[in-house]
């Protein structure tokens, strides 16, 4: 039975994976943009009511 070396051996570098692209219709883009804007507005409203002296992690 062969034994593995007791020293660390670096793994070979991998080629970066190609990015995948998503194609959305204009309606889907608009709906996504509205969803993001709504989320940002809700987060701003939430932060407005937090105690500014409280620590945030």
Buried (B, 14 or more C-beta within 10 A) or exposed (E): EEEEEEEEEEEEEEEEEEEEEEEEEEEEEEEEEEEEEEEEEEEEEEEEEEEEEEEEE
